[in-house]
């Protein structure tokens, strides 16, 4: 079987460890679900046939016809909205495409931030030589912007709890931007030094809050998912 250009052959893809934690249902409406995705679970099926378990395949068993509007990385936990019909998918997905949604994440990063709040504006592109990683690239990267605000500093672990607001939705954006700032996220095996990656058994990144307009009514929906760390 031919492999599409730029893609890793299926037999070279990693088989992900199973996730025993269940998906939490935060809110259920006729057009959408607000869910809590556990860390260590894909949003959609992976390319390797053994990586079939994911948010979508699990929810399809209870909600036939549901669809994934946006994704969280495998290692990231937190709130997601899932559409329950085609019309709802189009309505909500358009808000993500037009950057009309509000997303807020909680993270724990290495070190103390020099500035308590600020903005990272660094373009991101796929790192074709080191898939599945991404990289900061001024020449080929797509515009990527993250706002950050420090909440607290823990001197005992030399780490800071921060709130992150992505104004764009690039893959690995928050991990890359914090690493580029000199404060990689604890538990990040992709962009943190081994010693920092080893400080947590999981990536300390959690989607805490999500705001969008409901299909049909246009009601502003604001969902929140408590941070587990």
PAKE-724803 format. One record per residue (C-alpha): y, x, z; residue number from 0. Coordinates in Angstrom, 3 decimals, always signed. Layout:
BEGIN
MIPA | Y | X | Z | NUM
...
end
This chain:
BEGIN
MIPA | +0.000 | +0.000 | +0.000 | 0
MIPA | +3.416 | +1.345 | -0.966 | 1
MIPA | +5.966 | +1.853 | +1.806 | 2
MIPA | +9.548 | +0.690 | +1.048 | 3
MIPA | +11.988 | +3.564 | +0.707 | 4
MIPA | +13.415 | +4.712 | +4.026 | 5
MIPA | +10.767 | +2.966 | +6.134 | 6
MIPA | +8.112 | +4.611 | +8.280 | 7
MIPA | +4.545 | +3.893 | +7.122 | 8
MIPA | +2.909 | +1.238 | +9.310 | 9
MIPA | +0.142 | +3.600 | +10.429 | 10
MIPA | +2.785 | +5.960 | +11.841 | 11
MIPA | +4.549 | +3.294 | +13.916 | 12
MIPA | +4.164 | +3.291 | +17.688 | 13
MIPA | +2.110 | +0.575 | +19.362 | 14
MIPA | +4.260 | -0.831 | +22.161 | 15
MIPA | +2.902 | -1.440 | +25.655 | 16
MIPA | +2.162 | -5.086 | +26.491 | 17
MIPA | +4.720 | -7.136 | +28.415 | 18
MIPA | +3.289 | -9.324 | +31.182 | 19
MIPA | +6.631 | -10.731 | +32.326 | 20
MIPA | +7.423 | -14.258 | +31.190 | 21
MIPA | +10.501 | -15.485 | +29.339 | 22
MIPA | +12.850 | -17.430 | +31.601 | 23
MIPA | +14.431 | -20.680 | +30.404 | 24
MIPA | +18.034 | -20.809 | +31.628 | 25
MIPA | +19.099 | -23.963 | +29.793 | 26
MIPA | +17.510 | -26.333 | +27.293 | 27
MIPA | +19.405 | -28.628 | +24.922 | 28
MIPA | +18.324 | -30.547 | +21.824 | 29
MIPA | +19.678 | -27.837 | +19.502 | 30
MIPA | +19.208 | -24.593 | +21.438 | 31
MIPA | +17.684 | -22.739 | +24.350 | 32
MIPA | +19.326 | -20.187 | +26.586 | 33
MIPA | +16.636 | -17.773 | +27.703 | 34
MIPA | +16.208 | -14.665 | +29.830 | 35
MIPA | +14.349 | -11.973 | +27.888 | 36
MIPA | +12.455 | -9.438 | +29.985 | 37
MIPA | +12.780 | -5.730 | +29.273 | 38
MIPA | +9.825 | -4.423 | +27.282 | 39
MIPA | +9.551 | -7.410 | +24.923 | 40
MIPA | +10.572 | -7.505 | +21.264 | 41
MIPA | +12.867 | -10.268 | +20.022 | 42
MIPA | +10.899 | -10.657 | +16.757 | 43
MIPA | +7.501 | -9.285 | +15.665 | 44
MIPA | +7.335 | -5.561 | +14.951 | 45
MIPA | +6.080 | -4.184 | +11.646 | 46
MIPA | +2.875 | -2.880 | +13.212 | 47
MIPA | +0.364 | -5.778 | +13.492 | 48
MIPA | -0.336 | -4.839 | +17.119 | 49
MIPA | +3.339 | -5.452 | +17.944 | 50
MIPA | +3.159 | -9.192 | +17.300 | 51
MIPA | +4.035 | -10.338 | +20.831 | 52
MIPA | +7.740 | -11.150 | +21.053 | 53
MIPA | +10.272 | -13.780 | +22.079 | 54
MIPA | +9.844 | -15.687 | +18.821 | 55
MIPA | +6.050 | -15.885 | +18.737 | 56
MIPA | +5.922 | -16.938 | +22.393 | 57
MIPA | +8.545 | -19.672 | +21.999 | 58
MIPA | +7.038 | -21.031 | +18.782 | 59
MIPA | +4.041 | -22.228 | +20.802 | 60
MIPA | +6.277 | -24.596 | +22.778 | 61
MIPA | +9.104 | -25.137 | +20.293 | 62
MIPA | +7.797 | -25.230 | +16.700 | 63
MIPA | +10.619 | -24.547 | +14.267 | 64
MIPA | +12.696 | -22.458 | +16.685 | 65
MIPA | +14.409 | -19.385 | +15.269 | 66
MIPA | +16.010 | -16.195 | +16.525 | 67
MIPA | +19.799 | -16.189 | +16.049 | 68
MIPA | +20.445 | -12.690 | +17.434 | 69
MIPA | +18.365 | -9.951 | +19.014 | 70
MIPA | +18.189 | -7.790 | +22.085 | 71
MIPA | +16.528 | -4.389 | +21.872 | 72
MIPA | +12.962 | -4.045 | +23.153 | 73
MIPA | +14.179 | -2.113 | +26.221 | 74
MIPA | +17.086 | -4.445 | +27.027 | 75
MIPA | +16.788 | -7.518 | +29.227 | 76
MIPA | +19.014 | -10.551 | +29.507 | 77
MIPA | +20.408 | -13.682 | +27.988 | 78
MIPA | +19.715 | -14.855 | +24.428 | 79
MIPA | +20.371 | -18.100 | +22.565 | 80
MIPA | +17.518 | -19.457 | +20.434 | 81
MIPA | +18.109 | -22.191 | +17.842 | 82
MIPA | +15.752 | -25.172 | +17.794 | 83
MIPA | +16.500 | -26.370 | +14.257 | 84
MIPA | +17.871 | -25.069 | +10.968 | 85
MIPA | +21.320 | -26.646 | +11.294 | 86
MIPA | +21.804 | -25.206 | +14.775 | 87
MIPA | +20.705 | -21.779 | +13.575 | 88
MIPA | +23.323 | -21.749 | +10.821 | 89
MIPA | +26.101 | -22.979 | +13.100 | 90
MIPA | +25.450 | -20.464 | +15.876 | 91
MIPA | +24.578 | -17.549 | +13.580 | 92
MIPA | +27.908 | -17.965 | +11.785 | 93
MIPA | +29.708 | -17.423 | +15.099 | 94
MIPA | +27.878 | -14.125 | +15.596 | 95
MIPA | +28.688 | -13.044 | +12.038 | 96
MIPA | +32.365 | -13.905 | +12.454 | 97
MIPA | +32.507 | -12.235 | +15.905 | 98
MIPA | +33.472 | -15.500 | +17.566 | 99
MIPA | +30.971 | -15.133 | +20.392 | 100
MIPA | +31.560 | -13.345 | +23.682 | 101
MIPA | +28.873 | -10.979 | +24.989 | 102
MIPA | +28.951 | -9.053 | +28.241 | 103
MIPA | +26.395 | -6.495 | +29.416 | 104
MIPA | +25.802 | -4.700 | +32.700 | 105
MIPA | +24.661 | -1.067 | +32.651 | 106
MIPA | +24.198 | +1.836 | +35.020 | 107
MIPA | +25.331 | +5.127 | +33.502 | 108
MIPA | +25.283 | +8.769 | +34.562 | 109
MIPA | +28.332 | +10.204 | +36.296 | 110
MIPA | +31.769 | +8.873 | +37.200 | 111
MIPA | +33.977 | +7.624 | +34.374 | 112
MIPA | +37.269 | +9.484 | +34.081 | 113
MIPA | +39.047 | +6.254 | +33.133 | 114
MIPA | +38.059 | +3.012 | +34.902 | 115
MIPA | +38.329 | +1.067 | +31.664 | 116
MIPA | +38.775 | +1.752 | +27.998 | 117
MIPA | +37.442 | +1.322 | +24.495 | 118
MIPA | +35.016 | +3.355 | +22.383 | 119
MIPA | +35.659 | +3.132 | +18.642 | 120
MIPA | +33.018 | +5.236 | +16.860 | 121
MIPA | +31.170 | +4.297 | +13.637 | 122
MIPA | +27.375 | +4.011 | +13.740 | 123
MIPA | +24.727 | +4.496 | +11.066 | 124
MIPA | +20.943 | +4.752 | +10.954 | 125
MIPA | +19.602 | +8.248 | +11.651 | 126
MIPA | +17.233 | +8.399 | +8.695 | 127
MIPA | +15.797 | +11.730 | +9.783 | 128
MIPA | +15.008 | +10.478 | +13.286 | 129
MIPA | +14.012 | +6.831 | +13.014 | 130
MIPA | +14.258 | +4.523 | +14.896 | 131
MIPA | +17.364 | +6.227 | +16.269 | 132
MIPA | +20.952 | +5.670 | +15.182 | 133
MIPA | +23.878 | +8.096 | +15.251 | 134
MIPA | +27.652 | +8.372 | +15.323 | 135
MIPA | +28.702 | +9.151 | +11.764 | 136
MIPA | +32.316 | +9.110 | +10.560 | 137
MIPA | +31.258 | +9.292 | +6.901 | 138
MIPA | +28.512 | +6.668 | +6.561 | 139
MIPA | +28.754 | +4.695 | +9.816 | 140
MIPA | +29.864 | +1.087 | +10.118 | 141
MIPA | +32.857 | +0.302 | +12.360 | 142
MIPA | +31.661 | -0.116 | +15.950 | 143
MIPA | +33.772 | -0.933 | +18.994 | 144
MIPA | +32.832 | -1.313 | +22.674 | 145
MIPA | +35.079 | -2.113 | +25.622 | 146
MIPA | +33.998 | -0.847 | +29.022 | 147
MIPA | +35.061 | -1.412 | +32.617 | 148
MIPA | +33.708 | +0.484 | +35.613 | 149
MIPA | +32.640 | -1.623 | +38.584 | 150
MIPA | +31.387 | +0.883 | +41.143 | 151
MIPA | +30.395 | +4.512 | +41.596 | 152
MIPA | +27.308 | +5.556 | +43.580 | 153
MIPA | +27.795 | +9.094 | +44.875 | 154
MIPA | +24.195 | +9.392 | +46.079 | 155
MIPA | +22.832 | +8.999 | +42.539 | 156
MIPA | +25.983 | +10.179 | +40.725 | 157
MIPA | +25.935 | +7.014 | +38.623 | 158
MIPA | +28.344 | +4.202 | +37.759 | 159
MIPA | +27.808 | +0.500 | +37.246 | 160
MIPA | +29.812 | -0.665 | +34.234 | 161
MIPA | +30.487 | -3.843 | +32.284 | 162
MIPA | +30.235 | -3.451 | +28.514 | 163
MIPA | +31.697 | -5.800 | +25.917 | 164
MIPA | +30.555 | -5.061 | +22.363 | 165
MIPA | +33.140 | -6.242 | +19.841 | 166
MIPA | +30.668 | -5.423 | +17.055 | 167
MIPA | +26.906 | -5.811 | +17.056 | 168
MIPA | +25.370 | -2.564 | +15.805 | 169
MIPA | +21.863 | -1.527 | +16.759 | 170
MIPA | +21.855 | +0.760 | +19.828 | 171
MIPA | +25.665 | +0.449 | +19.965 | 172
MIPA | +26.059 | +0.383 | +23.740 | 173
MIPA | +23.594 | +3.215 | +24.307 | 174
MIPA | +25.210 | +5.406 | +21.661 | 175
MIPA | +28.782 | +4.707 | +22.715 | 176
MIPA | +28.151 | +5.439 | +26.378 | 177
MIPA | +26.264 | +8.628 | +25.501 | 178
MIPA | +29.131 | +9.685 | +23.217 | 179
MIPA | +31.514 | +9.096 | +26.120 | 180
MIPA | +29.430 | +11.536 | +28.166 | 181
MIPA | +27.819 | +8.846 | +30.337 | 182
MIPA | +24.389 | +7.929 | +28.939 | 183
MIPA | +22.611 | +4.874 | +30.319 | 184
MIPA | +19.952 | +5.657 | +32.906 | 185
MIPA | +16.414 | +5.231 | +31.591 | 186
MIPA | +17.449 | +5.692 | +27.950 | 187
MIPA | +14.750 | +7.715 | +26.230 | 188
MIPA | +16.680 | +7.866 | +22.952 | 189
MIPA | +20.120 | +9.201 | +23.813 | 190
MIPA | +19.998 | +10.534 | +27.378 | 191
MIPA | +18.830 | +13.963 | +28.473 | 192
MIPA | +15.267 | +13.878 | +29.891 | 193
MIPA | +16.490 | +14.240 | +33.481 | 194
MIPA | +18.778 | +11.205 | +33.099 | 195
MIPA | +16.182 | +9.188 | +31.207 | 196
MIPA | +13.742 | +9.837 | +34.062 | 197
MIPA | +16.087 | +8.375 | +36.698 | 198
MIPA | +14.874 | +4.845 | +35.935 | 199
MIPA | +11.504 | +3.460 | +34.762 | 200
MIPA | +13.389 | +1.104 | +32.431 | 201
MIPA | +16.622 | +1.155 | +30.455 | 202
MIPA | +19.346 | -0.029 | +32.830 | 203
MIPA | +21.031 | -2.317 | +30.308 | 204
MIPA | +21.145 | -6.089 | +30.743 | 205
MIPA | +22.815 | -8.868 | +28.738 | 206
MIPA | +24.630 | -10.710 | +31.515 | 207
MIPA | +26.821 | -13.293 | +29.829 | 208
MIPA | +27.037 | -15.096 | +26.484 | 209
MIPA | +29.610 | -17.572 | +25.209 | 210
MIPA | +29.504 | -19.611 | +21.988 | 211
MIPA | +30.184 | -23.139 | +20.704 | 212
MIPA | +27.407 | -25.711 | +20.707 | 213
MIPA | +26.271 | -27.236 | +17.408 | 214
MIPA | +27.580 | -30.730 | +16.796 | 215
MIPA | +29.896 | -31.147 | +19.777 | 216
MIPA | +31.667 | -27.796 | +19.560 | 217
MIPA | +31.459 | -27.586 | +23.349 | 218
MIPA | +32.021 | -24.090 | +24.681 | 219
MIPA | +28.747 | -22.919 | +26.201 | 220
MIPA | +28.878 | -20.057 | +28.675 | 221
MIPA | +25.530 | -18.858 | +29.940 | 222
MIPA | +24.879 | -16.233 | +32.572 | 223
MIPA | +21.761 | -14.289 | +33.506 | 224
MIPA | +21.693 | -12.441 | +36.825 | 225
MIPA | +21.243 | -8.688 | +36.523 | 226
MIPA | +17.860 | -7.548 | +37.933 | 227
MIPA | +19.025 | -4.043 | +38.917 | 228
end
